[in-house]
Amino acid sequence: MCIKEKKDAGTTTSKKILIASYIIAGILTVLVVVGMIFGYDVSALSIITSAAYAEVGVSNGFYYNKAKKENVMKIAIGCVRETPEQAADLAAIISALGGVL
């Protein structure tokens, strides 16, 4: 297959948002557990924690969808560079797969 080695371009903004989401959800979870251990009423905080996990789920969905589309482009561009005579065939395959929007 026409896959090239990935160049390190640093951490993308979407990955930073995903990491921040995980950290916030983790901190909220720890606060809820510690609050419950010490007998505090953490019902409001547990609702916020649930919302944080919902946000983590949505962030994961967007991040993986974005990564999937970027990888299709990288593979297609790598193949066109290696075999430019097959560029029309590759464009038809990408179009048949739903394209990259």
N, C-alpha and C positions, 0 to 999 in steps of 0.2 A: 504494500500500500504506500501511498505517497505522503508519509508523515515525516516531518522534519523535527529535529530536536528543538525544544522550546528555549527561547531566550528569556533571561530573567529581566523583566521590565519593572520590578518592584511590586508593591501591593496595590491593587486597584481599589478605587473608592467603594465599589460594591462589596469587596471582601472586607474592608474596614468596617462597613456598616453591619455586615453579618457577624463579625467578631464582637463588635460593641453590643449587638443584640444578645448574643450568647452570654456575655459578661454580665449585662444588666439582669437578664433572666436568672442567672446563677446567683447573683447577689441577692435578688429578691427572694429566691427560694431559701437561701441560707437564713435570711431575716425571718421568714415565716416559720421555719423549723425552730430556730432559736427562740422566737417569741412564744411558740407553742410549748416548748420545753419549760420556759420560765412562767407559763401560765397567763400570758397576756392575751387580750382579745385581738387576734390578727385577721379577723374576717375581711375587713376592708383591704388589708395588704394582700390577702390571698386572692382577692378578685383582681387586683392590679397585677399580681404575679401570673395569673391565668391569662390576662390580656398580653403580658410580655411574651408568654409562650406562643400565643396566637400570632404575634408579630414575628417571632422567630420562624414559625412555620411558613408564613407568607414570604419572609425574606429568603428562606431556603428555596422556595418555589421560583421566585424571580431570579435568584442567583444561578441556579442550575439551568433554567431555561436560557438565560443570557449566555452562560458558558457553552451550552449545547450549540447555540447559533454561531458563536464565535469559532468553535472548533470546526463546524462545517465549512466556514469560510476559510480557515487556515488550511484545512486539508485540500479544499478545492484549489486554492491559490498555489499551494505546493505542487499539486499534480499538474496544473497548467504550466508552471515553470519547468517541470521535468519533461512534460510531453505536450508542447503547445499545439501539436496537430490534433489532439483529442479535446481541445477546449470546448468545442460545440457539443460534444457528447456529454462532457461534465456539466455544462450549463443546462442541458436537457434533464440530466439526472437530478440536479439540485432543484430545478423547477418542478419536477415530478414529486420530489419529497416535500414540497411546500415552500421552497425558497427560503431565503434569509431576509426577514423583515426587520 
